[in-house]
Amino acid sequence: MATSDDAYKAIGAAVANCQFLEFTFVLCVKLVFAHNDADKLSDIEPLNRKTFKAPTKALLDELRTHIDISPEFDAKLADAVERRHQLVHRWLLDHSWPEDGDRDGLARLTEFATHLSKDVIPLTYILIAAVHNWLKRFPEASENLPPLGNNWMSVLPEEYRTLKIEKA
């Protein structure tokens, strides 16, 4: 049975994991795919704090101007964004907030947040791999870039191991 502590821990983890996803997605859209042809890092305008305020849905539209997105990646990212909005902005309106003794309500909320984290983490890994591979192109960045390791993607659930950002 889920407790209030379980629910709040799951919500905190989900929100943090969504933040990691959103941050990494900004890097991909604004750097990796927007500057895919750059020869030097000095040719790229640095990002600023304002860059990271763009809504994820707007960034997804912007990404579509740079590459042909795979429908599977598009669907998984859009679904994760929608569920994040559900958790952060609409859970109270749609489900009411469970009281401390409401085991069923707390279990639903905990399960929803936990499942969101489980879907967001692999998407973030895929985006990190894209940033990492892009940075390897630049000698000034790659000399201090730690390797991701051979098993980087093997920790992902099976359905994410072959997921590609770009349409094949």
Order of alpha helices (4+ residues) and beta strands (2+ residues): alpha-alpha-alpha-alpha-alpha-alpha-alpha
